[in-house]
Amino acid sequence: MDPFSVSVNGQLYEVTPYVKGYTVSFHIDAPGSRISFELDEEDNLRAITSGEPVDAALVEQLAAAIVQHFG
């Protein structure tokens, strides 16, 4: 999978997908933070954040934008 961009609230975020075995994850480097999403067995995205605190609404919007990217 190639990297792609999503837009949330007018801000563009670069998404880097990783595939390892049966696990798919997506990583976004935001200012001061890294937001990772892992796709579970039921096709739900689980968010993992590191670094500075990230607004929960932003995390939800980014997850929705990733899902929308794949239609």
C-alpha positions as a Markdown table, in Angstrom:
| # | Residue | x | y | z |
|---|---|---|---|---|
| 1 | Met | 0.0 | 0.0 | 0.0 |
| 2 | Asp | 1.2 | 3.4 | -0.9 |
| 3 | Pro | 1.1 | 6.5 | 1.5 |
| 4 | Phe | -1.8 | 8.8 | 1.0 |
| 5 | Ser | -3.2 | 12.0 | 2.4 |
| 6 | Val | -6.4 | 12.8 | 4.2 |
| 7 | Ser | -7.9 | 16.2 | 5.0 |
| 8 | Val | -9.5 | 17.0 | 8.4 |
| 9 | Asn | -10.7 | 20.5 | 9.2 |
| 10 | Gly | -8.7 | 21.9 | 6.3 |
| 11 | Gln | -5.4 | 20.3 | 7.6 |
| 12 | Leu | -3.7 | 17.7 | 5.4 |
| 13 | Tyr | -2.3 | 14.6 | 7.1 |
| 14 | Glu | 0.0 | 12.1 | 5.5 |
| 15 | Val | -1.0 | 8.5 | 6.2 |
| 16 | Thr | 1.6 | 5.8 | 6.0 |
| 17 | Pro | 0.1 | 2.3 | 5.8 |
| 18 | Tyr | 2.0 | -0.8 | 7.0 |
| 19 | Val | 1.1 | -4.4 | 6.3 |
| 20 | Lys | 2.7 | -7.1 | 8.4 |
| 21 | Gly | 1.3 | -10.6 | 8.0 |
| 22 | Tyr | -2.5 | -10.2 | 8.6 |
| 23 | Thr | -2.1 | -6.9 | 10.5 |
| 24 | Val | -2.7 | -3.6 | 8.7 |
| 25 | Ser | -1.8 | -0.4 | 10.5 |
| 26 | Phe | -1.8 | 3.3 | 9.5 |
| 27 | His | 0.6 | 5.9 | 11.0 |
| 28 | Ile | 0.2 | 9.7 | 11.0 |
| 29 | Asp | 2.9 | 12.0 | 12.3 |
| 30 | Ala | 1.1 | 15.1 | 13.7 |
| 31 | Pro | 3.0 | 18.0 | 15.4 |
| 32 | Gly | 4.4 | 16.6 | 18.6 |
| 33 | Ser | 2.5 | 13.3 | 18.3 |
| 34 | Arg | 2.2 | 10.1 | 16.4 |
| 35 | Ile | -1.2 | 8.6 | 15.8 |
| 36 | Ser | -1.4 | 4.9 | 14.8 |
| 37 | Phe | -4.5 | 3.0 | 13.8 |
| 38 | Glu | -4.6 | -0.8 | 13.8 |
| 39 | Leu | -7.3 | -2.6 | 11.8 |
| 40 | Asp | -8.8 | -5.4 | 13.9 |
| 41 | Glu | -10.5 | -8.7 | 12.9 |
| 42 | Glu | -13.9 | -6.9 | 12.6 |
| 43 | Asp | -12.5 | -4.1 | 10.4 |
| 44 | Asn | -12.6 | -1.5 | 13.2 |
| 45 | Leu | -9.7 | 0.9 | 13.6 |
| 46 | Arg | -8.2 | 1.1 | 17.0 |
| 47 | Ala | -6.2 | 4.3 | 17.8 |
| 48 | Ile | -2.9 | 4.4 | 19.6 |
| 49 | Thr | -1.3 | 7.8 | 20.3 |
| 50 | Ser | 2.1 | 8.7 | 21.5 |
| 51 | Gly | 3.8 | 12.0 | 22.3 |
| 52 | Glu | 1.7 | 15.0 | 23.2 |
| 53 | Pro | -2.0 | 14.5 | 24.0 |
| 54 | Val | -4.2 | 14.4 | 20.9 |
| 55 | Asp | -7.8 | 15.7 | 20.8 |
| 56 | Ala | -10.2 | 12.7 | 20.8 |
| 57 | Ala | -12.4 | 14.4 | 18.1 |
| 58 | Leu | -9.4 | 14.7 | 15.8 |
| 59 | Val | -8.6 | 11.0 | 16.3 |
| 60 | Glu | -12.2 | 10.0 | 15.4 |
| 61 | Gln | -12.1 | 12.3 | 12.3 |
| 62 | Leu | -8.8 | 10.9 | 11.1 |
| 63 | Ala | -10.2 | 7.3 | 11.5 |
| 64 | Ala | -13.3 | 8.3 | 9.5 |
| 65 | Ala | -11.1 | 9.9 | 6.8 |
| 66 | Ile | -9.0 | 6.7 | 6.5 |
| 67 | Val | -12.1 | 4.5 | 6.2 |
| 68 | Gln | -13.6 | 7.0 | 3.6 |
| 69 | His | -10.3 | 6.9 | 1.6 |
| 70 | Phe | -10.9 | 3.2 | 0.9 |
| 71 | Gly | -14.6 | 3.8 | 0.2 |
